[in-house]
Amino acid sequence: MEQFYSGKRILITGGAGSIGQSLAEKMLEFDPAVIRIYDANENALFHMRQKYSDDTGKKMRFLLGDIRNFNRLQYAFKDIDIVFHTAAYKHVLECEYNPIDAIDVNINGTANVIQAAIYQGVNKVIFTSSDKAANPSNTMGTTKLLAEKLITAANDYGANTTIFASCRFGNVVGSSGSVVPLFKKQILEEKRVTITDSQMTRFMITQDTAIDLMLKAGMFSEGGEIFIFKMPSININDLADAMIYKFGEATKEFIGRKPGEKMYEEIMTEEDASRSYEGEDMYVILPQIREIDYDHNEHFTKVQSIKSSRDMDLLSMDEIFTLLEGAGI
């Protein structure tokens, strides 16, 4: 991995976010030529610049810009080898109440990233999607699914040589969009935890695992794939119990499902599974509109069934504690 990324010129959209910052920090270990952090959040960008004001940040560049601004993207992408596209609206409820803005950022913004990458001759673009894109029931998941479709289709734009691929994550433990920091805040400040439904399950992934998936996708992608790490499934009520035990006494309040929420998540649909391969630690969904031969790879076998958080073995309390500790919580 170090050999692949060494000397590369990297750009991360949404680079001042939780995932973007973790990716940038990991990327520094591989001695890239430059890492451009592209983000619309001026305050987050400022604090990240301050964090890397010493020698560790000498290869980092901080660009204030919005993915809805095509001209700004074109300028930012000049001479870049690999783009990791993490910028998005990610909160289900906010997207549900602001669908036009969600479409503008998650779909139109991704279209801008694609066009800018093609025009500037970027080698690869890796898009960070969500398990909510599989059989979506809400605006956020639907916009992520359509963005995946755009990313896959971009591989067949005329004489384009840029490789585009996607990664699907579950809930990233400790990220800004995760329930974990919310539960922690509620326990410490309010002495209560709000739970939508005691039977709700979710896929969970640590930031380190999410970053590893993105880096592997950057290495292995041939064009149009969707990469998914094998993730453990967790009952949200069990997670709340574990965090109450860890951080102090609190009452649980069951508030019912929010608009757009599902009882369980899927990482692929039945149709996805029909063109998917399974490796030791990940799944790869192949594109419908172009052929990629994975049969020759002895590390991948055909997926036999769809995968949902409802059907997986749930983490035990001890395993939840281990997951939280592994995420530094």
C-alpha positions, -999 to 999 in steps of 0.1 A, spaced: 0 0 0 28 24 9 45 17 -24 13 25 -43 5 58 -26 41 71 -23 47 101 -44 10 104 -54 -8 137 -55 -40 133 -35 -71 154 -31 -98 148 -5 -132 165 -9 -147 171 25 -112 167 38 -118 187 70 -146 163 81 -140 133 104 -134 108 77 -114 132 55 -91 141 84 -85 105 93 -78 96 57 -53 125 54 -35 115 86 -32 79 74 -21 91 39 8 111 54 24 77 65 28 68 28 49 99 18 26 113 -9 38 142 -30 9 164 -18 -25 161 0 -50 188 -9 -78 192 16 -109 206 -1 -137 217 22 -165 242 24 -163 245 62 -140 275 68 -138 269 105 -130 232 103 -104 240 76 -88 266 98 -85 243 128 -71 215 106 -45 239 92 -35 248 128 -33 211 137 -8 205 109 11 237 112 44 219 120 65 197 97 39 170 97 17 192 75 43 204 51 28 183 23 -8 194 30 -26 222 11 -59 236 24 -84 248 -2 -117 265 7 -143 254 -18 -177 238 -24 -183 208 -46 -213 227 -61 -187 251 -76 -175 234 -108 -149 260 -117 -134 259 -82 -132 221 -84 -114 222 -118 -88 245 -104 -83 223 -73 -80 191 -93 -52 203 -115 -23 177 -115 -40 154 -90 -35 116 -93 -63 104 -69 -94 120 -56 -112 107 -25 -147 122 -26 -160 123 9 -179 156 8 -217 150 13 -248 157 34 -249 126 56 -276 131 82 -308 112 74 -332 136 91 -316 168 77 -317 154 42 -353 143 47 -363 179 56 -340 195 30 -342 172 0 -334 199 -26 -301 207 -9 -293 170 -4 -298 165 -42 -277 196 -50 -247 185 -28 -249 147 -30 -259 143 -67 -250 175 -85 -219 179 -64 -208 144 -74 -215 151 -110 -192 182 -107 -165 160 -92 -168 136 -121 -166 163 -148 -137 181 -131 -117 148 -127 -122 139 -164 -113 174 -176 -81 175 -155 -71 139 -163 -72 126 -127 -62 89 -126 -88 76 -100 -118 89 -81 -130 69 -50 -165 79 -38 -176 73 -2 -212 60 -2 -234 45 25 -252 12 33 -283 34 31 -278 34 -7 -289 -3 -7 -326 -4 -11 -330 32 2 -360 44 22 -349 80 27 -336 110 8 -300 106 19 -298 70 9 -315 77 -25 -290 105 -32 -261 82 -24 -275 55 -47 -278 80 -75 -243 93 -69 -231 57 -70 -248 53 -104 -231 85 -117 -197 72 -105 -202 39 -122 -215 54 -154 -186 79 -156 -162 50 -165 -178 49 -199 -177 86 -209 -162 85 -244 -124 84 -244 -122 90 -206 -93 72 -189 -102 82 -153 -112 52 -131 -142 57 -109 -153 34 -80 -174 36 -48 -171 24 -12 -202 16 10 -198 22 47 -221 14 76 -222 37 106 -186 49 112 -181 47 150 -172 81 164 -177 100 131 -198 132 131 -227 113 116 -226 84 141 -250 77 169 -220 70 193 -210 106 200 -247 115 204 -252 87 230 -220 98 248 -231 134 249 -266 125 262 -252 102 289 -227 128 302 -249 159 299 -285 148 301 -283 115 319 -307 100 294 -304 83 260 -330 86 232 -335 53 213 -358 50 183 -366 13 186 -352 -15 208 -351 -39 178 -332 -16 154 -299 -29 141 -271 -13 122 -238 -22 106 -209 -6 125 -174 1 112 -144 19 129 -128 49 112 -96 29 108 -115 1 90 -133 27 68 -100 43 58 -85 9 50 -114 1 27 -109 35 9 -72 29 4 -78 -7 -9 -104 6 -33 -79 32 -45 -54 4 -52 -76 -24 -66 -104 -6 -85 -107 -12 -122 -137 10 -129 -173 9 -117 -171 -14 -87 -186 -8 -53 -164 -20 -24 -179 -30 9 -160 -42 40 -175 -70 60 -190 -52 90 -204 -65 123 -240 -58 131 -251 -42 164 -284 -38 182 -289 -1 190 -304 -9 224 -274 -30 232 -251 -2 222 -269 22 245 -266 -3 274 -229 -7 268 -223 31 267 -244 37 298 -223 10 316 -191 27 303 -199 64 309 -224 65 338 -260 60 348 -287 72 324 -323 64 316 -334 52 282 -362 69 264 -378 52 234 -389 79 209 -400 59 178 -384 59 144 -376 92 128 -387 100 92 -367 79 67 -353 55 92 -353 17 86 -354 -10 113 -323 -27 97 -298 -19 69 -287 -39 39 -253 -37 23 -265 -50 -10 -298 -59 -27 -307 -92 -42 -298 -78 -76 -265 -65 -63 -257 -99 -49 -262 -116 -83 -231 -97 -96 -210 -96 -64 -179 -113 -53 -167 -121 -17 -132 -118 -5 -117 -125 30 -126 -91 43 -147 -74 17 -174 -77 -10 -171 -63 -45 -203 -54 -65 -194 -53 -101 -211 -28 -125 -240 -37 -146 -229 -18 -177 -194 -30 -181 -176 -63 -176 -148 -68 -151 -133 -103 -148 -129 -112 -111 -132 -149 -118 -95 -152 -123 -88 -139 -87 -86 -169 -63 -93 -146 -34 -128 -138 -45 -158 -161 -48 -194 -154 -59 -218 -140 -32 -246 -165 -25 -271 -143 -7 -279 -107 3 -266 -93 35 -286 -73 60 -280 -62 96 -311 -81 106 -297 -115 95 -262 -112 109 -250 -124 143 -252 -94 166 -222 -82 186 -222 -93 223 -217 -67 250 -181 -76 254 -176 -73 216 -193 -39 217 -169 -27 244 -140 -39 222 -154 -20 192 -157 12 212 -122 8 226 -108 2 192 -124 34 180 -108 53 210 -142 58 228 
